[in-house]
Amino acid sequence: MIRALAFFISLPLLAQPTPDFSALEQSARDELVRLNVPGASIAIVRSGQVIFSKGFGTANLETGEPVRPEMLFRLGSTTKMLTATALAGLSLEGKLDLNAPIGKYLTGLPPKLSQVTANQLLSHTAGIHDEAPMYGSHDDSALGNGIRSWTDDWLFTAPGKIFSYSNPGYWLAGYLVETLSGKPYADAMEDRVFRPCSMTRTTLRPTTAMTWPLAQGHQEAGGKCMVARPAADNAASWPAGSVFSSTGDLARFVMALLNDGQIEGKRTLDPKVFGILSAPHAHYPDSPNSYGYGLDISELRGVHIVEHSGSRMGYGSHIRMAPEQRIGIIVLTNRTGANLPATVEKASELLLPLQPKPAAQSKASLAISAEDLGRHAGVYQNGDQRLEIVVEGSRLLLKRGRATGTPMVKHSEARYAVDGGAAEYVMVARSVGQTEYVHSGSRSFARVSQ
């Protein structure tokens, strides 16, 4: 009876007409020009089927070769949901307790880092600072060698205190995958994720990727877009953002996540994996949005969304999923950091029951009080990244790097912006009221001095 009911419920989903994607295609072409992006590949899945797949623009500006859907791109941080899938699978097999100190599984870590949990690594709450070096060793041994050189100074704050996006946290998560699987991270991902999902042309190794059709990465220099040379690679950071894949292969992965681990009726992943990845494990400060494992969680005009974007030298990506509608939108590009946000929104509007866009509202500016001046002024740090809030008369000035101070504008008790800038800075207070962290751009900075 349950199977019959499930089959009956699925029929309307499968019977939905295919939308007219002409507006989506025009959006992609327009956005490539507007953002100076050579090319993109886009795929859309619904109810276990690919309903759109197309390449746009140029795979290599030097040759003029067009993008084809089967071409590989490097993902950037959308890799994180793949690393998280492998680690969640290991936990479901009883090989890992996500809430146990990782020192239970990894030897040689310094004392404080050994107490971090896999849950904290995957949810960006481990207190590990952020960095993303593009170049390094190409050898499998680089991941473990790098982590075994860490000291407790990699922690910019105590684990579990605040959400702060950390690429190195995912390096450590990938090293857990490697250690628990008993083989190099790249091979473990092949065994645990790529092969089960029939992602036949997905790899972490550049020398394998180059044997298949590959969109060349590009970057801007002096307003001109050109092939990125030399191509970036750093095996020590592969688990955070270095998978090579195509929209076709990623469509199969997304279908497995949204369809209880099944593709075309065949079990590929444990059906509990997606529930683990898409559960809210951490919350953004002063925000309704949360983070799962390798997935941002939010409401988009009344629709529940899980998604992640990625940026890697030469490439950009975005994967958006609407679990209730079983819809996935996959966008890959071949220019650093580009992910075609307007085109992702156009696809969402075509396929999802979105509520009307709310009217744009200007943010009111509030007076900065003497109490605000004393509460927020100080130096805050995340690894080598540093910001300083200083008092000048009745104003707060923000200093980042060597830049001179820029006046801050208060929008709420917690939220500030820099005068003339779009970035927001969230002040996270201690119980006694003094600001302990400044959160901006998904990273948190911990107070290091008054």
C-alpha positions as CSV (number, residue, x, y, z in Angstrom):
1,M,0.0,0.0,0.0
2,I,2.8,2.4,0.9
3,R,4.6,1.6,-2.4
4,A,1.4,2.2,-4.4
5,L,0.8,5.5,-2.7
6,A,4.4,6.6,-3.4
7,F,3.9,5.7,-7.0
8,F,0.6,7.6,-7.2
9,I,2.2,10.7,-5.7
10,S,5.1,10.6,-8.1
11,L,2.9,10.5,-11.2
12,P,2.0,14.2,-11.2
13,L,5.7,15.1,-10.8
14,L,6.7,13.0,-13.8
15,A,3.8,14.3,-15.9
16,Q,4.7,17.9,-15.5
17,P,5.3,19.6,-18.9
18,T,8.8,20.8,-19.7
19,P,9.0,24.5,-19.4
20,D,9.9,26.8,-22.3
21,F,13.6,27.4,-21.5
22,S,14.1,30.2,-24.1
23,A,14.1,32.9,-21.5
24,L,16.7,30.9,-19.4
25,E,18.9,30.5,-22.5
26,Q,18.7,34.2,-23.2
27,S,19.5,35.1,-19.6
28,A,22.6,32.9,-19.8
29,R,23.8,34.5,-23.0
30,D,23.2,38.0,-21.7
31,E,24.9,37.3,-18.3
32,L,28.0,35.8,-19.9
33,V,28.5,39.1,-21.8
34,R,27.6,41.3,-18.8
35,L,30.0,39.5,-16.4
36,N,32.7,38.9,-19.0
37,V,32.6,35.1,-18.7
38,P,33.7,33.0,-21.7
39,G,31.4,30.1,-21.2
40,A,29.0,28.0,-19.0
41,S,27.3,24.7,-18.8
42,I,23.9,24.4,-17.3
43,A,21.8,21.4,-16.3
44,I,18.4,21.1,-14.6
45,V,17.0,18.0,-13.0
46,R,13.4,17.4,-11.9
47,S,11.9,14.3,-10.3
48,G,14.9,12.1,-11.2
49,Q,15.2,13.3,-14.8
50,V,17.4,15.7,-16.6
51,I,15.1,18.2,-18.3
52,F,17.6,20.7,-19.5
53,S,21.3,20.4,-20.5
54,K,23.2,22.9,-22.6
55,G,26.5,24.6,-23.1
56,F,26.9,28.3,-23.7
57,G,29.8,30.4,-25.0
58,T,33.4,29.4,-25.3
59,A,35.5,26.7,-23.6
60,N,38.7,28.4,-24.6
61,L,39.0,32.0,-25.8
62,E,42.2,31.2,-27.6
63,T,40.7,28.4,-29.8
64,G,37.1,29.5,-29.9
65,E,36.0,25.9,-29.1
66,P,32.3,26.0,-27.9
67,V,31.3,24.7,-24.5
68,R,29.6,21.3,-24.6
69,P,27.6,19.8,-21.7
70,E,30.0,16.9,-21.4
71,M,33.0,19.2,-20.7
72,L,34.7,19.2,-17.3
73,F,35.0,22.3,-15.2
74,R,36.6,22.7,-11.8
75,L,34.0,23.2,-9.1
76,G,35.5,25.2,-6.3
77,S,33.6,25.0,-3.0
78,T,30.7,23.0,-4.3
79,T,33.2,20.2,-3.8
80,K,32.4,20.5,-0.1
81,M,29.0,18.8,-0.5
82,L,30.8,15.8,-2.1
83,T,33.4,15.6,0.7
84,A,30.5,15.8,3.2
85,T,28.7,13.0,1.4
86,A,31.7,10.7,1.8
87,L,32.1,11.5,5.5
88,A,28.3,11.2,6.2
89,G,28.4,7.8,4.5
90,L,31.3,6.7,6.8
91,S,29.3,7.8,9.8
92,L,26.3,5.8,8.7
93,E,28.5,2.7,8.4
94,G,29.5,3.1,12.0
95,K,33.1,4.1,11.1
96,L,32.8,7.6,12.5
97,D,30.9,9.4,15.3
98,L,30.3,12.8,13.9
99,N,30.2,14.3,17.4
100,A,33.3,12.6,18.8
101,P,36.7,14.3,18.9
102,I,38.6,13.6,15.7
103,G,41.7,12.7,17.8
104,K,39.8,9.4,18.3
105,Y,40.5,8.7,14.6
106,L,43.6,10.8,13.7
107,T,46.9,10.5,15.4
108,G,49.5,13.2,15.9
109,L,47.2,16.2,16.0
110,P,48.0,19.0,18.6
111,P,45.8,18.9,21.7
112,K,43.2,21.5,20.9
113,L,42.7,20.5,17.3
114,S,42.3,16.8,18.4
115,Q,39.2,17.8,20.3
116,V,37.4,19.2,17.2
117,T,34.5,17.1,15.9
118,A,33.6,16.1,12.4
119,N,30.3,17.8,12.9
120,Q,32.2,21.1,13.6
121,L,34.4,20.7,10.6
122,L,31.5,20.1,8.2
123,S,29.4,22.9,9.6
124,H,32.2,25.5,9.8
125,T,32.0,25.8,13.6
126,A,35.4,24.3,14.4
127,G,37.1,27.7,15.0
128,I,39.7,27.0,12.3
129,H,40.8,30.1,10.3
130,D,40.3,30.4,6.6
131,E,42.7,30.5,3.7
132,A,42.7,29.1,0.2
133,P,46.2,28.7,-1.4
134,M,45.9,28.0,-5.1
135,Y,49.3,26.4,-5.7
136,G,51.1,23.6,-4.0
137,S,52.1,19.9,-4.3
138,H,50.3,17.6,-6.7
139,D,51.0,14.5,-4.7
140,D,48.4,12.5,-2.7
141,S,50.7,12.7,0.3
142,A,50.3,16.5,0.5
143,L,47.0,16.4,2.3
144,G,48.2,14.4,5.3
145,N,51.7,16.0,5.3
146,G,50.1,19.5,5.5
147,I,47.7,18.6,8.3
148,R,50.4,16.9,10.3
149,S,52.3,20.1,10.3
150,W,49.4,22.1,11.9
151,T,49.6,23.6,15.4
152,D,46.8,24.8,17.6
153,D,47.4,28.2,16.1
154,W,45.2,27.1,13.2
155,L,42.3,27.8,15.6
156,F,41.4,31.5,15.7
157,T,38.8,30.8,18.4
158,A,37.5,27.9,20.5
159,P,35.6,25.2,18.7
160,G,31.8,25.4,18.7
161,K,31.5,29.1,19.5
162,I,30.5,30.6,16.1
163,F,30.0,29.8,12.4
164,S,32.9,30.9,10.3
165,Y,33.5,29.5,6.8
166,S,36.8,27.6,6.7
167,N,38.4,25.9,3.7
168,P,41.1,24.2,5.9
169,G,38.3,22.7,8.0
170,Y,37.3,20.7,4.9
171,W,40.9,19.7,4.3
172,L,40.8,18.1,7.7
173,A,37.4,16.5,6.9
174,G,38.9,15.1,3.7
175,Y,41.8,13.8,5.7
176,L,39.3,11.9,7.9
177,V,37.8,10.4,4.7
178,E,41.3,9.4,3.6
179,T,42.3,7.9,7.0
180,L,39.0,6.0,7.6
181,S,38.9,4.7,4.0
182,G,42.5,3.5,4.1
183,K,43.4,5.1,0.8
184,P,44.2,8.5,-0.7
185,Y,41.4,11.1,-0.6
186,A,41.0,11.1,-4.4
187,D,40.7,7.4,-4.5
188,A,38.3,7.3,-1.5
189,M,36.0,9.8,-3.3
190,E,36.1,7.7,-6.4
191,D,35.0,4.6,-4.4
192,R,32.5,6.3,-2.1
193,V,30.8,8.9,-4.3
194,F,31.8,9.2,-7.9
195,R,31.6,5.5,-9.0
196,P,28.4,4.7,-7.0
197,C,26.7,7.7,-8.7
198,S,28.1,6.7,-12.1
199,M,30.0,10.0,-12.3
200,T,32.3,8.5,-14.9
201,R,34.2,11.6,-15.7
202,T,34.6,13.2,-12.3
203,T,38.0,13.3,-10.7
204,L,40.3,15.2,-8.4
205,R,43.4,14.6,-10.5
206,P,44.3,17.2,-13.1
207,T,46.3,14.7,-15.2
208,T,43.1,12.6,-15.5
209,A,40.8,15.5,-16.1
210,M,42.9,16.7,-19.0
211,T,42.3,13.4,-20.9
212,W,38.6,14.3,-21.2
213,P,37.0,17.3,-22.8
214,L,37.9,20.2,-20.5
215,A,36.8,23.8,-20.5
216,Q,39.9,25.9,-19.9
217,G,39.8,28.2,-16.8
218,H,40.0,31.9,-17.4
219,Q,40.6,35.0,-15.2
220,E,40.3,38.7,-15.7
221,A,43.4,40.9,-15.9
222,G,43.3,44.6,-16.7
223,G,39.6,44.2,-17.8
224,K,40.5,41.4,-20.2
225,C,39.6,37.8,-19.8
226,M,42.3,35.3,-20.6
227,V,43.3,31.7,-20.0
228,A,44.6,31.2,-16.5
229,R,48.2,30.1,-16.7
230,P,49.6,28.1,-15.0
231,A,46.5,26.3,-13.9
232,A,46.1,26.2,-10.1
233,D,46.5,23.0,-8.2
234,N,47.2,22.1,-4.6
235,A,46.5,18.6,-3.5
236,A,46.7,19.6,0.2
237,S,43.4,21.5,-0.3
238,W,41.5,19.2,-2.7
239,P,38.7,18.3,-0.2
240,A,37.6,22.0,0.0
241,G,37.3,22.9,-3.7
242,S,39.1,21.0,-6.4
243,V,36.8,18.4,-8.0
244,F,36.6,18.3,-11.8
245,S,33.2,17.4,-13.1
246,S,30.6,18.1,-15.7
247,T,26.9,19.1,-15.4
248,G,25.9,15.7,-16.6
249,D,27.8,13.9,-13.8
250,L,26.7,16.4,-11.2
251,A,23.1,16.0,-12.4
252,R,23.4,12.3,-11.4
253,F,24.7,13.2,-8.0
254,V,21.9,15.7,-7.4
255,M,19.3,13.2,-8.5
256,A,20.7,10.7,-6.0
257,L,20.5,13.3,-3.2
258,L,16.9,14.3,-4.0
259,N,15.6,10.8,-4.7
260,D,16.5,8.9,-1.5
261,G,19.9,7.8,-2.9
262,Q,18.5,6.3,-6.1
263,I,19.2,7.0,-9.7
264,E,16.8,5.3,-12.2
265,G,15.6,2.9,-9.5
266,K,19.1,1.9,-8.5
267,R,20.5,2.6,-5.0
268,T,23.6,4.7,-5.2
269,L,23.9,6.4,-1.9
270,D,22.5,5.7,1.6
271,P,19.0,7.3,1.6
272,K,19.9,9.0,4.9
273,V,22.9,10.9,3.5
274,F,20.9,13.9,2.2
275,G,19.0,14.3,5.4
276,I,22.3,14.6,7.3
277,L,23.7,17.1,4.8
278,S,20.6,19.3,4.5
279,A,19.8,19.5,8.3
280,P,20.7,22.8,9.9
281,H,23.9,22.2,11.9
282,A,24.9,25.8,12.3
283,H,23.3,29.3,12.1
284,Y,24.6,32.4,10.5
285,P,24.8,35.2,13.1
286,D,21.7,37.4,13.2
287,S,20.2,35.6,10.2
288,P,17.4,33.1,9.6
289,N,19.7,31.2,7.3
290,S,21.7,28.2,8.4
291,Y,24.4,25.8,7.2
292,G,24.2,22.0,6.9
293,Y,27.2,20.0,5.7
294,G,28.5,21.6,2.5
295,L,25.1,23.3,1.9
296,D,23.6,26.7,2.7
297,I,20.0,26.5,3.9
298,S,17.4,29.3,3.3
299,E,13.9,30.2,2.2
300,L,13.7,31.7,-1.3
301,R,10.4,33.5,-1.6
302,G,8.5,30.8,0.3
303,V,10.5,27.8,-1.1
304,H,12.9,25.8,1.0
305,I,16.3,25.8,-0.7
306,V,19.7,24.2,-0.1
307,E,22.6,25.3,-2.2
308,H,26.3,26.1,-2.5
309,S,28.4,28.2,-4.8
310,G,32.1,27.7,-5.6
311,S,35.0,29.7,-6.8
312,R,38.4,28.3,-7.9
313,M,41.1,30.1,-10.0
314,G,39.7,29.9,-13.5
315,Y,36.2,28.6,-12.6
316,G,32.9,29.2,-10.8
317,S,29.9,27.1,-9.9
318,H,26.5,27.0,-8.3
319,I,24.3,24.1,-7.3
320,R,20.8,24.9,-6.0
321,M,18.3,22.3,-4.9
322,A,14.6,22.5,-3.9
323,P,14.1,19.2,-2.0
324,E,10.3,19.4,-1.8
325,Q,10.0,19.9,-5.5
326,R,12.9,17.5,-6.3
327,I,14.5,20.2,-8.5
328,G,18.2,20.8,-8.9
329,I,19.9,23.6,-10.9
330,I,23.6,23.2,-11.8
331,V,25.7,26.0,-13.3
332,L,29.4,25.7,-14.1
333,T,31.5,28.5,-15.6
334,N,35.1,29.0,-16.8
335,R,36.0,32.3,-15.2
336,T,37.2,32.8,-11.6
337,G,34.3,33.2,-9.2
338,A,31.5,33.5,-11.8
339,N,28.3,31.6,-11.1
340,L,25.6,33.4,-13.2
341,P,23.3,34.4,-10.3
342,A,20.6,36.0,-12.6
343,T,20.4,32.8,-14.6
344,V,20.1,30.7,-11.5
345,E,17.2,33.0,-10.4
346,K,15.6,32.8,-13.9
347,A,15.7,29.0,-13.7
348,S,14.2,29.1,-10.2
349,E,11.4,31.3,-11.4
350,L,10.6,28.9,-14.2
351,L,10.5,25.8,-12.1
352,L,9.6,26.7,-8.5
353,P,6.4,28.1,-6.9
354,L,8.0,31.3,-5.8
355,Q,6.1,34.1,-4.1
356,P,6.2,37.5,-5.8
357,K,9.4,39.5,-5.1
358,P,9.0,41.8,-2.2
359,A,9.3,45.5,-2.9
360,A,12.9,46.8,-2.4
361,Q,13.3,48.6,0.9
362,S,16.0,51.0,1.7
363,K,17.8,50.4,5.0
364,A,17.4,53.0,7.6
365,S,20.5,54.5,9.2
366,L,20.5,54.6,13.0
367,A,22.4,56.9,15.3
368,I,25.6,55.4,16.7
369,S,25.6,55.8,20.5
370,A,28.4,56.2,22.9
371,E,27.7,52.7,24.1
372,D,28.2,51.4,20.6
373,L,31.6,53.1,20.4
374,G,32.8,51.4,23.5
375,R,31.3,48.0,22.7
376,H,32.6,47.6,19.1
377,A,36.0,49.3,19.0
378,G,38.9,46.8,18.8
379,V,41.0,44.5,16.7
380,Y,39.5,41.3,15.3
381,Q,41.4,38.5,13.5
382,N,40.9,35.3,11.5
383,G,44.3,33.8,10.7
384,D,46.2,36.4,8.7
385,Q,43.0,38.3,7.9
386,R,42.5,41.3,10.2
387,L,40.1,44.1,10.7
388,E,40.1,47.0,13.1
389,I,37.2,49.2,14.3
390,V,38.3,52.5,15.7
391,V,36.6,55.5,17.2
392,E,36.9,58.9,15.6
393,G,34.8,61.4,17.5
394,S,31.3,60.1,17.4
395,R,32.0,57.7,14.5
396,L,33.2,54.2,14.0
397,L,35.7,53.6,11.3
398,L,36.5,50.2,9.8
399,K,40.1,49.4,8.7
400,R,40.9,46.3,6.7
401,G,44.5,45.6,5.7
402,R,46.3,48.8,4.9
403,A,43.2,50.7,3.9
404,T,42.5,53.9,5.8
405,G,39.4,53.9,8.0
406,T,36.0,54.0,6.3
407,P,33.0,55.3,8.3
408,M,30.5,52.6,9.4
409,V,26.7,53.0,9.1
410,K,24.4,51.3,11.7
411,H,21.4,49.5,10.4
412,S,20.3,47.6,13.5
413,E,21.8,46.8,16.9
414,A,23.8,44.0,15.4
415,R,24.2,45.0,11.7
416,Y,26.5,47.7,10.3
417,A,27.8,48.5,6.8
418,V,30.6,50.5,5.4
419,D,29.5,53.8,4.1
420,G,29.0,53.4,0.3
421,G,29.6,49.6,0.4
422,A,27.3,46.6,0.1
423,A,29.1,44.4,2.6
424,E,27.5,44.0,6.1
425,Y,29.2,43.5,9.4
426,V,27.4,41.6,12.1
427,M,28.5,42.4,15.7
428,V,28.2,39.3,17.9
429,A,28.3,40.2,21.6
430,R,29.5,38.5,24.7
431,S,26.9,38.0,27.5
432,V,28.3,41.2,29.1
433,G,27.6,43.1,25.9
434,Q,31.1,43.7,24.4
435,T,31.5,42.5,20.9
436,E,33.4,39.3,20.7
437,Y,33.2,38.6,17.0
438,V,32.6,40.6,13.8
439,H,31.0,38.4,11.1
440,S,31.2,39.4,7.4
441,G,31.2,37.5,4.2
442,S,30.5,34.2,6.0
443,R,33.8,34.6,8.0
444,S,34.0,35.6,11.6
445,F,36.8,37.6,13.2
446,A,37.5,37.1,16.9
447,R,38.5,40.0,19.1
448,V,42.1,40.0,19.9
449,S,42.4,43.4,21.7
450,Q,40.3,46.4,22.9
